[in-house]
Amino acid sequence: MAMVEKARKKGYHQLVGSEEELMSLLRKEVAEAEGQELVIMAGHFMLFLDESQEGLVPGVMEVQPTDLMKQRIANRVGIFPAYTWGKGAQLAKEFRDRFSDIKFLLLINDWQYVPEKGTASDLRAQFYENFSELPSIYIDLLQA
């Protein structure tokens, strides 16, 4: 949030040409942030319909039990969800002594690959009722 406010005030933007440049920019911004709380938004995933489970599942291919779902997710979003979660965990680890409180913000896209007809609202409700913990790879990355 501090980076966004800083960017607005200064009319600041920066294009990056590589992941290394992006991580350097994020490290610089986090190091200069005021306050003792850091919120990292990472690991964004979409929901996908898994017909075999008759419900929506996180679009994180590393946690899918079937090759069909792994391939479906790989074709649309690839490694992005778990990879960005890992980068967020890396930042948290690097700055754990700088902040007294580090939290993660997880965005779930629950519309793009959800069927449009009939049961979409029911499928979403069912997913959120049962979504009680992060995908296992996210937990593994945080523990590492």
Order of alpha helices (4+ residues) and beta strands (2+ residues): alpha-alpha-beta-beta-beta-alpha-alpha-beta-beta-alpha-alpha
